[in-house]
Amino acid sequence: MDTISHDRLNVAATTASVFVALVLVVAKLWALGTTGALSVAASLADSALDLMVSLAGLAAVRYAQRPPDSDHAFGHSSAEDLAALGQSVFILVSAAAIAVAAILRLRAPEQLELANEGTGMAIMGLSVVLTFALVAFQSRVARRTGNRVVQADRLHYLGDLIPNLGAIAALFVAARFQLFALDSIIALGAAAMLAIGALRIGTGAWDALMDRAAPDEMIAGIDDLASNWPGLEGHHDLKTRTAGSRVFVNLHVEIDGALPLDQAHDIGAGLRHAILDKYPQADVIIHKDPVRHD
């Protein structure tokens, strides 16, 4: 798949996340108002943050797709890493707020009773269906493009699935058995899961901003292509760095200096296209070093 197709998939995924987040925020506001459940509040807080960061993510993805210019010779793809890092911070803050609220409610002398559990369960059920459909779509896009913003959005909504199911369970148990503490316990579990996922996304974004090398398997794959490419007598100085969903590759190849220039160019260009075919997210620069046999 080419870069343009990747870009379109990334925009479609982030646009879908904004739409779903808006629908979920409205639905969960209604559910919270009718039930007073903390597990619903936890899910609402996550969806509200999802809406905010999804809007920022959509803007970052669109900005990252701008072509290189005089001030950004390697493009604007690092905007995706900045957005993903910001998203992880927001998720950590929301997880902490949910955890504190759950602990305070558990330590309260009297457990707060819930209301209208049936209505709340119906709304949360709708949230589960919409969220599952979005996560499935985002998972497919993330596998094909490797976009960190889409991966972060997927984490948000995957994080929604567990709290939503937990909220349904809490409302059911409260209505059936009057066990209101389960609501806060589920909220604590959701907060922990969100924090772990946020740290993982944030670490990946930070590594990319610090010019971390490409994954080992990608480096090994490029090295294998160059080692077996016809016309090359060797290669060296393979360097990579990540920026957003892009991977920048620099490689020196050794070619017989007696070959005509156009033939030497064709050998290097062929290798470059082979790397791009295998890794469409790559931006490849190949430097040709002549080898003398005097």
C-alpha positions, 0 to 999 in steps of 0.5 A: 500500500502506498503512502497516499493510501496510508494517509487516507486510512489514517484520516478516516480512522481519526475522523471516525474516532471524533464522531464516535467520541461525540456520540458517546459523550452525549449518551454517557452524560444522559446515563450519568444524569439518570444513574449517578454511577461512578463507573459511568462517570469514569467512562464519561470522563474517558470519552470526553478526553477521547473527544478532545484528544481525537480532535487534536489527533485528527489535526496532527494527522492532517498536519503531518501529511503536509509535504516537506518545505524549506523549513521542514525538509523531512516533512511534518510527521513528528507532529504525530508523536507530539500528539500521541505524547500529549494524549498519553498525558491526558489519559494519565491525568484522567486515570488519576482523577478516576482512581481518587474519586473511586477511593474516596467513594469506597472510604465513605461511611455510607455507600452512594446508591444508584438509580435508573440502572436499566436506562444506564445499562441500555446506554452503556450497551450502545456505547459498547457496540459503537466502541467495538466497531471503532476499535475493530476499524482502528486496529485494521488501520493501525496494522496497515499504517503503523500510525501512532496517533491511530494506535493511541486513539485505539487505546482510548476506545479499547480502554472504553470497552472494559469500563463500559462493560464494567459499568453495565456489570456494576449497574446490574449488580446494584439493581439486583443485589444492592452491591454499590461498592462494585461500581467503584472497584470497577472504576479503579480497574479501568483507571489502572488499565488506562494508566498502563496503556498511556505509559506505553503509548507515551514511551513510544512517542518519546522514543520517536521524538528522540530519534530512536532507531527503527525496530530491529526486525525492520533494520534486519530486513533492510540489511538482508535486502542490501546484502543480496541485491544484484550489483552491490559489492557491499554496504555500510552505515545503515542508519534509521530514525522514526518520526510519527508513522514514518521511518527515515533510512540512510544507507551507503552502498558499494558499487563497482566504480568502473560501471557506467553512471546510469547502470550504477544509478539503476542498481541503487534505485532498484534497491531503494524501490525494493525497500519501499515496497517492503516498508511503505512507511519508509523514506529512503536515501541511498548514497553510492560509493564507488569501489576501485579494483586497480 
